[in-house]
Amino acid sequence: MGTTTALPVVDPIADAPVENRPIVDIRNLSLVFKAADKPVTALDGIDLRINAGDFVALIGPSGCGKTTLLRVIADLEQPTAGDITVNGLTPEAARLKRAYGYVFQAPALYPWRNVERNVTLPLEIMGIDRAERQRRAAHQLALVGLTGFEKKFPWQLSGGMQQRVSIARALAFEPDLLLMDEPFGALDEITRDHLNSQLSQLWRTTGKTCVFVTHSISEAVFLSTRIVVMSPRPGRILDVIDCGLPRERNLEMRESQQFQDIAARVRHGLAEGHSYDD
């Protein structure tokens, strides 16, 4: 396993105001899956606006449609009703323009390609020349604290480091929007805490807009500017909670009363959602 390398301290926008420009705009969106016995309503009446620079966490019980909503934004699922734009475009047009990067639950790295070549894979597909691919890979790997690991292979890295390579790959073509589907869910708590800190710093450094699926209340509060609480299926939005925490965060902040108050509101919303479903 490789050793953990801290991210460089670069934080030019730590206290910058979030730009009030919609990156994702969703209005009365529903999605019904056809099934052998009867249709399954995965999402119902979703209204959500995500502005430039937001870090929005989607949280809810298993099967509530969090990942489905993320996949709709990414044009991997098509809604049955309603409207959605991504950077002012349809999800399909945004996908074709490579307007977003997507980080899956598993790193999904090719074992026969080293770290650098995993990061540059989408750039190769785009036809970007080798020198520019290497420059971008070096920059993104530095942002995720993996300078010096360019020639390592995935099997030589820890699970947390593999996921950081996946994040660097998603950022390699410089999208404005980063979609993340529970990327740290399979990691141990210590590694997860460390990567939460690194991701928070990466978000402040790059100014990207992030949509992050999680089952963890603590993770949602620590990372987010806003938390979207979803109900059990059919997935509806029960609450949208503004996190008034400072943009620059550390793990000790989780012990503060403000943090605990936000977490309690999320927990209450999740509990109310289950009561409504019952």
Secondary structure, DSSP 4 states (H G I P E B T S, - for coil): -PPP-PPP---TTTTPPPP--EEEEEEEEEEEE--SSS-EEEEEEEEEEEETT-EEEEE-STTSSHHHHHHHHTTSS--SEEEEEETTB-HHHHHHTT-EEEE-SS----TTS-HHHHHTHHHHHHT--HHHHHHHHHHHHHHTT-TT-TT--GGGS-HHHHHHHHHHHHHTT--SEEEEESTTTTS-HHHHHHHHHHHHHHHHHH--EEEEEES-HHHHHHH-SEEEEEPSSSB-EEEEEE--S-SS--GGGGGSHHHHHHHHHHHHHHHHHHHHH-
